Amino acid sequence: MLGLRYVKSSPSHYLLQYRNGQIVREGSGLAFFYFAPRSTLVSVPLTAVDVPFMFEEITRDFQSVTLQGQVSYRIAEPKTLAQQLDFTMQANGNYASEDPQRLPVRVLNAVKAQFRALLQELDLREVLQGTERLAKTARNGLASAPSLLALGIEIGDLGLLAVKPNPETARALEAPMREQILKQADDATYTRRNAAIEQEQLIKESELRSELVVEQKKRQVRETQVESERVILEKKHQIQTQELAGKVELEQQNGELVQLRAENQKREAEVRAYAMQTMVGAMKGLDARSLQAMLIGQASPETLMALGFQNVADNAAKIGEFNFSPDILRQLARKAE
């Protein structure tokens, strides 16, 4: 049929069908046929929208500050918004007006008005030090803002990502803190140096105590060595004394031995002299032949042979020729060996 169309909306859109100025069908996620010449469709998005912002405002002390952040909102009352703005859908699916594109601008204007009202009551230092508190106050203010309530818009979240003064003011504000930080750094350096000096003193004292203990130990070792040497010398002296005493005693014994030996030799000499004198007295009456016979009777064979050769030699003038047998020579050679 001419003019009969089909429409299907997603669950994230609230669809309203008007006929003759009256709402005949509304809701999210609808799908139905409608007669285009007599119907008007209005589609309001229900999804949350995140809108970034960055703008410059003036604080109570007339300092310029730049606010950068993001606001999140959603359409809580789509019928109210549909009555305030034109969200009519065309046949091709596009909006018939630019109101849907201008809605984020309306929200940002409300955000800017809220921050402007808050910054006029705060100094720059308070703004910089209370960023989270400022964002929370602005979020609570936007929740009850008449301009947003009239459109049925609900603020979900509002966050400040950065709050920056102009560069010259920032440098001026940083100067005292920079000086304080530098002073703290200098104090830390001095503290570290003092701690290092104290540590060095402790180390020196510990080294001196260690050296003192070492010297005491060395002195004890030297004293022990001296005492050991003294004991050794005493032992050596005792040993030498004992050796000298032993030598003296030995010499005394040697003297006694020599004296005893001399007396014994004297007695032996006296005995031999007495025996010799007795023998001489006994031999005074004997002739030479008798004495020689007595000596020959007690002589060895070699002595007898020597006496024989001597007699031969004595009577050599009377003997014409004298022959030795080989046996006698062998006998003499064997005796010589």
C-alpha angles and dihedrals in degrees: 000000000000112000096015111127139174125229132186124185129196123242089253093063128068109218124202125188116203124194121179089348093305129108108243099169134014140164144090125289094019124161122186148130119258139179104249100204093059101032135077121198123207119189119192118187115232099190122110115258125209114209120185119212140187123178141149126244138173123244127217091268090054096254121146115235131178118221120202124181148104135265125203122202141164136194105255096174109036094176091056091050091047089056093050101040135032111252095158115152122226124216091261091055098255126119117263094222140031094246094103090055091047095052095085088051090054090051092048090050089055090049092049092048090050094051091045091056091048097046092052088066097046136069121230094253090051091050093050093046096043105046096135093045090049092052092048092050091048091049092052090047093051091051088066099032109135094217092058096039089053089057094045092243121152121203111225102182141348123195135176112217096181140004111193131176120207115286096255093050091045091054090048091051092045094051098077092042091046090051090048091049091048089049090050089049090050090047090049090049092050091045090050091048092048090048090049091050091049090048091049090050090050090048091048091048090048090049091049091049089048091049090048091051090047091050090048090051091048090050090050089049091050091047089049090049091049091048090048091049090048091051090047091050090049090050091048090048091050091048092048090048090050090047091050090047089049092048091048091050090045091050090049090051090046089051091050089046092050091047091048090045091050091050091049092048089048091051091046090050090048090050092048091046090050091048091047091048091049091048092048090049090050092049098048093093096047125094127230096264092052091050091048091049090051091051093045092053091058097040127104124245092259090053091050091051090050090051089050092052089047091054089049090051091048091054096038091120090059097045116079101192133002123192128198119208119226090243091061091050092048089049091051092046092050091051091050091054 
